Amino acid sequence: MKKILWVIFAFFAIGVGLYPLLFVLQDMSTTGLIGGKSQELVQGFWMVAFYIHIFLGGISLLVGWSQFSSKLRKRRLKLHRILGKIYVIAVSLSGLAGLYISFFADGGPIAQWGFTFLALAWLTTTTLAYISVRQGQITHHQKWMIRSYALTFAAVTLRMYIPLFLMLTDLAFIDSYRIIAWLCWVPNLLVAEWIIYKQKSLTLAAN
Ligand code: HEM
């Protein structure tokens, strides 16, 4: 069961992590998200921030999931450290760029605040994870990384909820988008807290 969950977890992380490549392989300038933006945004700094956000966001998803493997940590600690540094740099730059593009997100203030708080929470949890490992506080580091990656996973859950809302509700796309801007990450954080709680009770039971 644990193995199956791992495969599903890795499958979605890799699948959505590679998704930004579509923006290079295909002309996305007139369709989808970019097609709906004003010329002023597309020709300005927004576009630079958007590309920084999606490609480094993709790297954080691709790199992050393997860091939770205790086998990798035990057998290849050096690799864990290198990937950890790549993750922190990717999240920091993608998060800052994500914070900027959040102000221009479709769906008005409700969606914009949803993404803004997500970006702030992403940057904060990742920074705290990094600070705690530098201070040698491994348990704290693990907890903050679980929270950080649960937020990285918002990119996956968002792309699951969009088709689900289209199939299961009568809401207009933009109304669903406003809800999903929050729904894609708040429950993820609750799941992270549940995982942390479960790990703590398992450790206590083992002692
Ligand atoms: C966790 C913090 C994140 C925040 C705050 C965030 C924020 C945003 C915002 C505001 C947009 C533009 C939405 C709009 O203008 O309507 C966006 C789009 C996008 N983001 Fe993120 N994002 C995050 C994580 C990620 C990650 C980890 C990836 C990695 C794949 C990613 C990939 C994308 C892509 C590909 C788009 C383009 C949307 C599309 O066409 O589907 N984001 N993000």
Residues whose N, C-alpha, C, O or C-beta is under 5 A from the ligand:
A	BS01	HEM	V16 G17 P20 G32 L33 H53 I54 G57 G58 L61 G98 I101 S102 F104 A105 D106 F115 L118 A119 W122 L151 T152 A154 A155
